[in-house]
Amino acid sequence: DAPSPTSALGPREAWGGQSDPWNHSEPRCKACGRGVDRRMSGAVKVGEEVFHASCFCCSRCRQPIEGRFFQSSDDDTPGASRGSYLCQSCQPRCAKCREGLAGRRFIKVPSGSYHEECFRCCGCDRVLEDGYFEAPHNNPFEADHGAARYHCARCHAIVLQRKEDIVEARSVAAQEFNKHSNTRKFQLAWREELAPDPNQALRDLHIVPPSVKPSNGHLVSLVLDSRTGAVGVAPLEAKNAKAAVSLPYLAVVLQVLRDTGREPRFSLDPKDSHDLGGPILVKRFEPSWLAGTVVGEVLFQADYALKQLCFGDLRLPGIPSVFDGELGGGQEAIASRQWFTMKRVGVSLSPDGAVIPHVELGVEARRLQPGPRGYEDAPQTDPNDPTVRQAAIVTARFPEIAAQVPVAGELMQLARATVLAVYLLKRGCQLNDAVLRSYRPLKVPEEARYPLEIPVLVKDRSRSLVAAKQSDLARAGSMELSVQRLSKSMRGGVDLSVPLPSKKAQVETRPVPAPLLDSRAPPVLFPLFTAARAA
């Protein structure tokens, strides 16, 4: 509650009459202790107390009080103690209007006393009836900030929120600086010069004649002789460029399938499996020799871009981050994993023998929970989990993402090459092992010093929310400042396993009615396969 008034205005009351100085029953002066002669007209009576006129003095200036006076009712009146008296000149005055406090309700605060109607918020000028907060000193958001001033709860929250927003903005700026620095140091962005050159691929694979050389990008297709099982390569018509396949990616996928019996995989995991929020992430390639290759870099950079999309560091129209309110999920900290997968696959066969792979890439998401060996998939993930909802949006709009994010387009080419490789091997096409072993995958320039450990992607978003508790206001207490930190820890990766109902199942095929190849250049043998079908 607001402090109660601490003063009273008292009138002088003249008192006189007959007095016997030896009569100890007569009143005695409160100040000097001597008897007060009732015959003296100058005696002063205040309540039950009696003073000689010359003894009734101001407690501050020590001069006799004439006229009205101020009586202190507590020990907090400046220059006076409880029960003391002050003349009108020395009585306390309002720190705002400088008028006297006597006879009016006032409020006492550490910096002084104010008439109730003068005790106002320095932000909105409303009377502070429901408690107050001392305004911060040297407040840059308000003028005349040197004097002690006071805020209502609403204005105080606004000022403190502004200060916290500045602190938060500086923190975000520091994080952005670190991210840019790490991007250069650890090569955390896709470099378009790493995309395979189709002309160089033809030379590396010793494919002749020159008439097969593509004229613009990935404009070659594999050709399958369904009778002999021989695999050839031929140029496509320019209008059919989307049907082309990347030969360098195909060669590496065939090497992976030969060595491991399964498709390439990648994951970006915390160094400490029990601490998803640790400072270091580790690149894990399957097989491990993919580290430092262009194919490995496509897997890593695609996964890293997915994390950037998830956390809002990479912004694309219509794709919210898991921190955006539209995805819901409350304000709790979560641990999840997202990874690229093939949703649907197929192969088209043209009348002239072109084999065209088709892939629908998407993203899966699961909530994680601590386990004995580190974080593992939770038994169940809520379909309304923010990471699940965001994964569904990325899946639905992946073609748009691939058109805007170059490494996503490269991942699509790698996935198409994987589908094509699995299809050909399941059809019984036989690898030329000697040529396949001699093929050297494309490497990144920093292969010898390729970093397998990188700094964790910033995944915290803090929000300082300033609020006042009603109990604090009732006793004019201090504002409560709560800092809300939203933490989203993420694991992920890329799994290019071709989704088939069983190991023996074939990749689904469908015919296309029109020829796709350039009729001016006949197919030539693709050296990674032999001419004969496997037994």
Secondary structure, 3 states (H helix, E strand, C coil): CCCCCCEEEECCCEECCCCCCCCCCCCECCCCCCECCCCCCCEEEECCEEECCCCCECCCCCCECCCCEEEECCCCCCCCCCCCEEECCCCCECCCCCCECCCCCEEEECCEEEEHHHCECCCCCCECCCCCEECCCCCCCCCCCCCCCEECHHHHHHHHHHHHHHHHHHHHHHHHHHHHHHHHHHCCCCCHHHCCCHHHHHHHCCCCCHHHCCCCCCCEEEEECCCCCCEEEEEECHHHHHHCCCHHHHHHHHHHHHHHCCCCEEEEEECCCCCCCCCEEEEEEECHHHCCEHHHHHHHHHHHHHHHHHHCCCCECCECCCCCHHHCCCCCCEEEEEEEEEEEEEEEECCCCEEEEEEEEEEEEEEEEEECCEEEECCCCCCCCHHHHHHHHHHHCHHHHHHHCHHHHHHHHHHHHHHHHHHHHHCCEEECHHHHHHCCCCECCCHHHCCCEEECCCCEEEEEEEECCHHHHHCCCCCEEEEEEEEEEEEEEEECCCCCCCCCCCCCEEECCCCCECCCCCCEECCCEEEEECC
